Amino acid sequence: MDERSLRYEQLADELGGMIAERILRPGDRLPSVRTMAREKKLSISTVVQALRQLEERGQIEARPQSGFFVRPPATSQNAQLEPQQRPRRSRPVAVDISSRLMRVITLNNRPDMVPLGAALPAPELLPIAALQRLYGQIGRQSTHLLDAASHSMLNYPELVRQLVRHSLTWGRPLSADEIVVTNSCTEALLLCLRAVTKPGDTVAVESPSYYLMLQLLEQLGLKALEIPTHPRTGLSVDALDIASRERRIAACLLVTNFNNPLCSLMPDDEKRRLAALTAERGIPVIEDDIFGELYFGTQRPWPLKSFDTTGNVMMCSSLSKTLIPSLRLGYVAAGRFHADVLLQKTLTSGATNPITQAVAARYLESTASDRHLRFLRRAFQKQVMQMSEAVLRYFPPGTRISQPQGGFVLWVELPAGSDGMALFEKAAESGIAIVPGELFSPGGHFKNCLRLNCGNPWSPRIEDAIRRLGALAAA
């Protein structure tokens, strides 16, 4: 072996050892080729060969225009969630989760808790200082927004323009005249449900489905029909097809991009099928796209709305997961239901805060917005990798996890016979916030599951919480 070969193998072994000893952890970015060449006093070609060898070993991966990153350990087939084998026929059920949900939220909101419960990004990841400056600037420059007349304007035109602009790369961009700005995505979902359903109606939901969506159904007196959902590809269009032939479905309430809690991503062909099927059968679709911008791939996935040719899809979203949750600023592109949704908005809460709309519009217009989103996507991908690795290391054998392609939550399936609600109670006593799986099902499924928030940068405190949580799960 010549000296040059020895050098690149030595570098590969050195870096590989640091990865094995977790000095370099999944998601960490390696120093640049030039930096390593300078610091190790090696040629660039020698460093490149060492990195290629690590790629072949599966320890690192190259990301276009970003550099080399440590890969998570290959998840064994046994640790991957399998497609649900639920009966193809299910029945509508009344939703009854509010009392259990409020107990979980109350315990999880204690200030001393390790924040693995609520799906919220850490404050240090968010552009708080930039938005504070914008509030000051706009408050001084646009005093008319404090006038009473400004509160009769439901949509701030510049915010609508920015929302449309950000959708221009989709297959079918949003239309300005279909948008209603709301107080959060939750309000947007509520307005859409009120616009197209009445008490006693049946609404098709994913299984598992976000618990706040289920709570909305409960509050409106609606029944939920659970549709089997693949951990990677989302809601089963075939199962919805069968269900909608057997009974009247008043609406679908779903997430095609990074479902919460599975973070599944529906392929474009299935989105196209779903849009066509629901339009043909006259079933309005309420789509939550709140995680759509938080993709881990190279391109933002189009929402179901982009495949809608009839105005049948009402796409709801907000800025709470990408800017600041406390903005409470959302919107809905309501399609043919725009007038009905607008009426509900007027009756429910009137205009959304005009200064907050102006601040969001100014930030979305800036180049800082795109930079922030790129930073946030990298951070969440790394944090999800780190959480996944820790769960597989510390939780009992037989544990399975989701394979998120975006977003920042992780779904964990414990071995059969485990009790997620009991684990929640033990975790709360130990100062760890989690959400038990049964809250994501109106039919009481997923009792051996839980959801973990990955919105916080990895730290010894979080790793220790996962270690303790794994011990509690194994007890």
C-alpha positions as CSV (number, residue, x, y, z in Angstrom):
1,M,0.0,0.0,0.0
2,D,1.5,3.3,-1.0
3,E,1.8,6.3,1.3
4,R,-1.1,8.2,-0.3
5,S,-3.5,5.2,0.1
6,L,-2.4,4.9,3.7
7,R,-3.2,8.5,4.4
8,Y,-6.8,8.5,3.1
9,E,-7.5,5.2,4.9
10,Q,-6.1,6.6,8.1
11,L,-8.3,9.7,7.8
12,A,-11.4,7.5,7.0
13,D,-10.7,5.3,10.0
14,E,-10.2,8.3,12.2
15,L,-13.5,9.9,11.2
16,G,-15.2,6.5,11.3
17,G,-14.0,6.0,14.8
18,M,-15.4,9.4,15.9
19,I,-18.7,8.4,14.4
20,A,-18.7,5.0,16.1
21,E,-17.8,6.6,19.5
22,R,-20.6,9.2,18.9
23,I,-18.2,12.1,19.0
24,L,-19.7,12.9,15.6
25,R,-23.4,12.1,15.9
26,P,-26.2,11.5,13.3
27,G,-27.0,14.7,11.4
28,D,-23.7,16.4,12.3
29,R,-22.0,18.2,9.4
30,L,-18.3,17.3,8.8
31,P,-15.8,20.1,8.2
32,S,-15.4,21.1,4.6
33,V,-13.0,19.3,2.3
34,R,-10.7,22.3,2.2
35,T,-10.8,22.7,6.0
36,M,-9.8,19.1,6.6
37,A,-7.1,19.2,3.9
38,R,-5.6,22.3,5.6
39,E,-5.8,21.1,9.1
40,K,-4.6,17.5,8.4
41,K,-2.0,18.8,5.9
42,L,-3.4,16.5,3.2
43,S,-4.2,17.0,-0.4
44,I,-7.8,17.7,-1.4
45,S,-7.9,14.5,-3.4
46,T,-6.8,12.4,-0.4
47,V,-9.6,13.9,1.8
48,V,-12.2,13.3,-1.0
49,Q,-11.1,9.6,-1.2
50,A,-11.4,9.3,2.5
51,L,-15.0,10.7,2.4
52,R,-15.9,8.4,-0.5
53,Q,-14.8,5.4,1.6
54,L,-17.0,6.6,4.5
55,E,-19.9,6.9,2.1
56,E,-19.3,3.4,0.9
57,R,-19.3,2.2,4.5
58,G,-22.7,4.0,5.0
59,Q,-21.4,6.2,7.7
60,I,-21.8,9.6,5.9
61,E,-23.8,11.1,3.1
62,A,-23.3,14.0,0.7
63,R,-26.0,16.6,0.5
64,P,-26.0,19.0,-2.6
65,Q,-24.6,22.4,-1.8
66,S,-24.4,21.5,1.9
67,G,-21.4,19.2,2.4
68,F,-21.1,15.8,4.1
69,F,-23.2,14.7,7.1
70,V,-23.1,11.8,9.5
71,R,-25.8,9.3,8.6
72,P,-28.1,7.7,11.2
73,P,-27.4,4.0,11.8
74,A,-29.3,1.9,9.3
75,T,-32.7,1.2,10.9
76,S,-33.3,-2.6,10.9
77,Q,-36.3,-3.8,9.1
78,N,-37.7,-5.0,12.5
79,A,-37.6,-1.4,13.8
80,Q,-39.6,0.1,10.9
81,L,-43.3,0.5,11.3
82,E,-45.3,-1.8,9.1
83,P,-48.5,-1.0,7.2
84,Q,-51.5,-1.3,9.5
85,Q,-53.4,-4.5,9.1
86,R,-56.7,-3.1,10.2
87,P,-60.0,-4.4,8.8
88,R,-61.0,-2.7,5.5
89,R,-64.4,-1.8,7.1
90,S,-64.7,0.4,10.1
91,R,-67.7,2.3,11.5
92,P,-68.2,6.0,12.4
93,V,-67.7,6.7,16.1
94,A,-68.5,9.6,18.3
95,V,-65.3,11.3,19.5
96,D,-64.6,11.5,23.3
97,I,-61.1,12.6,24.0
98,S,-61.3,16.0,25.5
99,S,-61.1,15.1,29.2
100,R,-58.1,12.8,28.7
101,L,-56.5,15.3,26.3
102,M,-56.8,18.2,28.8
103,R,-55.2,16.1,31.5
104,V,-52.3,15.3,29.2
105,I,-51.9,18.9,28.2
106,T,-52.1,20.2,31.8
107,L,-49.4,17.8,33.0
108,N,-47.2,18.4,30.0
109,N,-47.3,22.1,30.3
110,R,-45.6,22.2,33.7
111,P,-42.4,24.4,33.4
112,D,-40.1,21.7,34.8
113,M,-41.0,19.1,32.1
114,V,-38.6,17.9,29.4
115,P,-40.6,19.1,26.4
116,L,-41.2,15.9,24.4
117,G,-44.9,16.3,24.3
118,A,-46.4,19.3,22.4
119,A,-45.3,19.5,18.8
120,L,-43.5,22.9,19.1
121,P,-40.2,24.2,17.8
122,A,-37.6,25.4,20.3
123,P,-37.6,29.2,20.7
124,E,-33.9,29.4,19.9
125,L,-34.6,28.1,16.4
126,L,-37.1,30.8,15.6
127,P,-36.5,34.4,14.2
128,I,-37.9,36.1,17.3
129,A,-35.5,39.1,17.3
130,A,-36.2,39.8,13.6
131,L,-40.0,39.8,14.1
132,Q,-39.6,42.0,17.2
133,R,-37.9,44.6,15.1
134,L,-40.6,44.3,12.4
135,Y,-43.3,44.9,15.0
136,G,-41.5,48.1,16.1
137,Q,-41.0,49.3,12.5
138,I,-44.5,48.6,11.3
139,G,-46.1,50.1,14.5
140,R,-44.2,53.3,13.8
141,Q,-44.6,53.4,10.0
142,S,-48.2,52.1,9.6
143,T,-50.2,53.8,12.4
144,H,-53.3,53.3,10.3
145,L,-53.3,49.6,11.2
146,L,-54.2,50.7,14.7
147,D,-57.4,52.5,13.4
148,A,-60.7,50.9,14.0
149,A,-61.3,50.8,10.3
150,S,-58.4,48.4,9.8
151,H,-60.2,45.8,11.8
152,S,-63.0,45.6,9.1
153,M,-60.4,44.3,6.6
154,L,-60.3,40.5,7.0
155,N,-57.2,40.0,4.8
156,Y,-54.1,42.2,4.7
157,P,-53.5,42.4,0.9
158,E,-49.7,42.2,1.1
159,L,-49.9,39.0,3.2
160,V,-52.2,37.4,0.7
161,R,-49.8,38.4,-2.1
162,Q,-46.9,36.7,-0.3
163,L,-48.9,33.5,0.3
164,V,-49.7,33.3,-3.4
165,R,-46.1,34.1,-4.3
166,H,-44.8,31.3,-2.1
167,S,-47.1,28.8,-3.9
168,L,-46.0,29.7,-7.5
169,T,-43.8,26.6,-7.8
170,W,-46.7,24.3,-7.0
171,G,-48.6,22.5,-9.8
172,R,-51.5,24.8,-9.3
173,P,-50.7,28.0,-7.3
174,L,-53.2,29.4,-4.8
175,S,-55.6,32.1,-5.9
176,A,-55.8,35.4,-4.0
177,D,-59.6,35.5,-4.0
178,E,-59.9,32.1,-2.3
179,I,-57.8,32.9,0.8
180,V,-59.2,33.7,4.2
181,V,-56.6,34.7,6.9
182,T,-57.4,33.2,10.3
183,N,-56.3,33.1,13.9
184,S,-54.2,29.9,13.6
185,C,-54.5,26.8,11.5
186,T,-56.8,25.3,14.1
187,E,-59.3,28.1,13.5
188,A,-59.0,27.5,9.8
189,L,-59.9,23.8,10.2
190,L,-62.8,24.7,12.5
191,L,-64.2,27.2,10.0
192,C,-64.0,24.7,7.2
193,L,-65.8,22.0,9.2
194,R,-68.5,24.4,10.1
195,A,-68.9,25.4,6.4
196,V,-69.5,21.9,5.1
197,T,-70.9,19.7,8.0
198,K,-73.7,19.6,10.5
199,P,-73.9,17.8,13.9
200,G,-74.2,14.0,13.4
201,D,-72.3,14.0,10.1
202,T,-69.4,11.6,9.5
203,V,-65.9,12.9,8.7
204,A,-63.2,10.6,7.4
205,V,-59.9,10.9,9.2
206,E,-56.5,9.3,9.0
207,S,-55.7,6.6,11.6
208,P,-53.7,7.8,13.6
209,S,-54.9,11.4,13.3
210,Y,-53.8,14.6,15.1
211,Y,-55.7,14.8,18.4
212,L,-56.7,18.5,18.0
213,M,-58.5,17.6,14.8
214,L,-60.4,14.9,16.7
215,Q,-61.2,17.4,19.4
216,L,-62.7,19.7,16.8
217,L,-65.0,16.9,15.6
218,E,-66.0,16.2,19.2
219,Q,-66.9,19.9,19.9
220,L,-69.0,20.1,16.7
221,G,-70.8,16.8,17.4
222,L,-69.4,15.0,14.3
223,K,-68.5,11.4,14.0
224,A,-65.1,10.1,12.9
225,L,-64.5,7.4,10.4
226,E,-60.9,6.1,10.7
227,I,-59.2,5.3,7.4
228,P,-56.1,3.0,7.5
229,T,-52.9,5.0,7.0
230,H,-49.6,3.7,5.8
231,P,-46.6,4.9,8.0
232,R,-44.7,6.1,4.9
233,T,-47.3,6.8,2.2
234,G,-50.2,8.1,4.1
235,L,-54.0,7.6,4.0
236,S,-55.2,4.6,1.9
237,V,-57.1,5.9,-1.0
238,D,-58.4,2.4,-1.7
239,A,-59.9,2.1,1.8
240,L,-61.5,5.6,1.4
241,D,-62.9,4.4,-1.9
242,I,-64.6,1.4,-0.2
243,A,-65.8,3.5,2.8
244,S,-67.4,6.2,0.7
245,R,-69.3,3.6,-1.4
246,E,-70.8,2.2,1.8
247,R,-71.9,5.4,3.6
248,R,-72.2,9.1,3.2
249,I,-69.1,10.9,4.2
250,A,-69.6,14.6,4.7
251,A,-65.9,15.6,4.5
252,C,-62.4,14.3,4.7
253,L,-60.0,15.9,7.3
254,L,-56.4,14.9,6.6
255,V,-52.7,15.7,6.1
256,T,-51.0,14.6,2.9
257,N,-47.6,16.2,3.7
258,F,-46.0,14.9,6.9
259,N,-49.0,13.6,8.8
260,N,-49.0,14.3,12.5
261,P,-48.0,11.9,14.2
262,L,-46.6,9.6,11.5
263,C,-44.9,12.3,9.3
264,S,-45.9,10.2,6.3
265,L,-45.8,11.7,2.8
266,M,-48.5,10.7,0.2
267,P,-47.0,10.2,-3.3
268,D,-48.2,12.5,-6.0
269,D,-50.0,9.7,-7.9
270,E,-52.0,9.0,-4.8
271,K,-52.8,12.7,-4.2
272,R,-54.0,12.8,-7.8
273,R,-56.3,9.8,-7.2
274,L,-57.6,11.2,-3.9
275,A,-58.4,14.6,-5.4
276,A,-60.3,12.9,-8.3
277,L,-62.1,10.5,-6.1
278,T,-63.4,13.0,-3.6
279,A,-64.4,15.5,-6.3
280,E,-66.3,12.8,-8.2
281,R,-68.2,11.8,-5.0
282,G,-68.8,15.3,-3.8
283,I,-66.8,14.9,-0.6
284,P,-65.2,18.2,0.5
285,V,-61.6,17.8,1.6
286,I,-60.1,19.8,4.4
287,E,-56.3,19.6,4.1
288,D,-53.9,20.6,6.9
289,D,-50.5,21.5,5.2
290,I,-48.9,23.1,8.3
291,F,-45.8,20.9,8.0
292,G,-45.5,21.2,4.2
293,E,-42.5,23.6,4.3
294,L,-40.5,21.3,6.7
295,Y,-39.4,18.7,4.1
296,F,-36.1,16.8,4.4
297,G,-35.7,16.2,0.7
298,T,-34.6,18.5,-2.1
299,Q,-38.0,19.8,-3.1
300,R,-41.1,20.9,-1.3
301,P,-43.9,18.4,-1.9
302,W,-47.0,19.8,-3.4
303,P,-50.1,19.8,-1.2
304,L,-53.3,17.9,-2.3
305,K,-54.6,21.4,-3.2
306,S,-52.3,21.4,-6.2
307,F,-54.1,18.4,-7.7
308,D,-57.5,19.8,-7.2
309,T,-59.2,21.0,-10.4
310,T,-62.7,21.7,-9.0
311,G,-62.1,23.8,-5.9
312,N,-63.1,20.9,-3.7
313,V,-60.0,21.0,-1.5
314,M,-59.7,23.6,1.4
315,M,-56.1,23.9,2.2
316,C,-55.3,25.1,5.8
317,S,-51.9,26.2,7.1
318,S,-50.2,28.6,9.4
319,L,-46.9,30.1,10.3
320,S,-46.8,28.7,13.8
321,K,-44.3,25.8,13.0
322,T,-42.0,28.0,10.9
323,L,-42.0,31.5,12.5
324,I,-43.4,31.8,16.0
325,P,-46.4,29.8,17.5
326,S,-47.5,32.9,19.4
327,L,-48.3,34.7,16.2
328,R,-51.5,32.6,16.0
329,L,-51.6,33.4,12.3
330,G,-53.1,30.9,9.8
331,Y,-55.0,30.9,6.6
332,V,-57.2,28.7,4.4
333,A,-57.4,28.6,0.6
334,A,-61.0,27.6,0.5
335,G,-61.7,27.0,-3.2
336,R,-65.4,26.8,-4.0
337,F,-66.3,27.0,-0.3
338,H,-64.7,30.5,0.0
339,A,-68.0,32.3,0.7
340,D,-69.1,29.8,3.3
341,V,-65.8,29.9,5.1
342,L,-65.7,33.7,5.0
343,L,-69.1,33.8,6.5
344,Q,-68.0,31.5,9.3
345,K,-64.9,33.6,9.9
346,T,-67.0,36.8,10.1
347,L,-69.4,35.2,12.6
348,T,-66.7,33.5,14.7
349,S,-63.9,36.0,15.3
350,G,-64.0,38.8,12.7
351,A,-60.7,40.2,11.3
352,T,-57.4,38.7,12.2
353,N,-54.9,41.2,13.9
354,P,-53.8,43.5,11.0
355,I,-50.4,44.4,12.5
356,T,-49.5,40.7,12.9
357,Q,-50.5,40.2,9.3
358,A,-48.3,43.1,8.2
359,V,-45.3,41.8,10.1
360,A,-45.7,38.3,8.6
361,A,-46.0,39.7,5.1
362,R,-42.9,41.8,5.5
363,Y,-40.9,38.9,6.8
364,L,-42.1,36.5,4.1
365,E,-41.1,39.1,1.5
366,S,-37.5,39.2,2.8
367,T,-34.7,36.9,1.8
368,A,-34.3,36.1,5.5
369,S,-37.4,34.0,5.2
370,D,-35.9,31.5,2.8
371,R,-32.7,31.3,4.7
372,H,-34.5,30.7,8.0
373,L,-36.5,27.8,6.4
374,R,-33.4,26.2,5.1
375,F,-31.8,26.4,8.5
376,L,-35.0,25.0,10.2
377,R,-35.3,22.1,7.8
378,R,-31.6,21.1,8.5
379,A,-32.1,21.4,12.2
380,F,-35.3,19.4,12.3
381,Q,-33.9,16.6,10.1
382,K,-30.8,16.3,12.4
383,Q,-33.0,16.4,15.6
384,V,-35.3,13.7,14.2
385,M,-32.3,11.5,13.4
386,Q,-30.9,12.0,16.9
387,M,-34.2,11.1,18.5
388,S,-34.6,8.0,16.3
389,E,-31.2,6.8,17.1
390,A,-31.7,7.3,20.9
391,V,-35.1,5.5,20.9
392,L,-33.7,2.5,19.1
393,R,-30.7,2.4,21.6
394,Y,-32.6,2.9,24.9
395,F,-36.1,1.5,24.3
396,P,-36.9,-2.2,24.8
397,P,-36.4,-4.8,22.0
398,G,-39.4,-4.9,19.6
399,T,-39.9,-1.2,19.6
400,R,-40.7,0.2,16.1
401,I,-40.4,3.8,15.0
402,S,-41.7,5.9,12.0
403,Q,-39.4,7.1,9.3
404,P,-40.2,10.8,9.0
405,Q,-39.6,12.5,5.7
406,G,-40.4,16.0,7.1
407,G,-41.8,17.7,10.2
408,F,-40.4,17.2,13.6
409,V,-42.3,14.5,15.5
410,L,-41.6,10.8,15.9
411,W,-44.2,8.0,16.3
412,V,-43.1,5.1,18.5
413,E,-44.8,1.7,18.6
414,L,-43.9,-0.2,21.8
415,P,-43.9,-4.0,22.0
416,A,-47.4,-5.6,22.0
417,G,-49.1,-5.4,25.4
418,S,-47.4,-2.1,26.4
419,D,-49.6,0.7,27.8
420,G,-48.9,4.1,26.4
421,M,-51.2,5.9,28.8
422,A,-49.6,4.2,31.8
423,L,-46.2,5.2,30.4
424,F,-47.4,8.8,30.1
425,E,-48.3,8.8,33.8
426,K,-44.9,7.4,34.9
427,A,-43.1,9.8,32.5
428,A,-45.0,12.8,33.9
429,E,-44.0,11.8,37.5
430,S,-40.4,11.7,36.2
431,G,-40.7,15.2,34.6
432,I,-40.9,14.0,31.0
433,A,-43.7,15.2,28.7
434,I,-45.0,12.8,26.0
435,V,-48.3,12.2,24.3
436,P,-49.9,8.7,24.5
437,G,-50.9,7.1,21.2
438,E,-54.6,6.4,22.1
439,L,-55.3,10.2,21.9
440,F,-54.7,10.0,18.1
441,S,-57.5,7.5,17.6
442,P,-61.3,8.1,18.2
443,G,-61.7,4.3,18.3
444,G,-59.2,3.7,21.0
445,H,-56.4,2.2,18.9
446,F,-52.7,2.7,19.3
447,K,-52.7,2.0,23.1
448,N,-49.1,0.7,22.8
449,C,-47.8,3.9,21.0
450,L,-46.6,7.4,21.8
451,R,-45.5,10.5,20.0
452,L,-42.3,12.4,20.7
453,N,-41.6,16.0,19.9
454,C,-38.2,16.5,18.1
455,G,-38.5,20.3,17.9
456,N,-35.7,21.0,20.4
457,P,-31.9,20.8,19.7
458,W,-30.4,17.6,21.0
459,S,-28.9,18.0,24.5
460,P,-27.7,15.8,27.4
461,R,-31.0,16.6,29.2
462,I,-33.1,15.3,26.3
463,E,-30.9,12.2,25.8
464,D,-31.2,11.4,29.5
465,A,-35.0,11.8,29.3
466,I,-35.1,9.2,26.4
467,R,-32.8,6.9,28.4
468,R,-35.1,7.1,31.4
469,L,-38.2,6.8,29.2
470,G,-36.9,3.7,27.7
471,A,-36.2,2.2,31.1
472,L,-39.8,3.0,32.2
473,A,-41.1,1.4,29.0
474,A,-39.1,-1.8,29.7
475,A,-40.2,-2.0,33.4
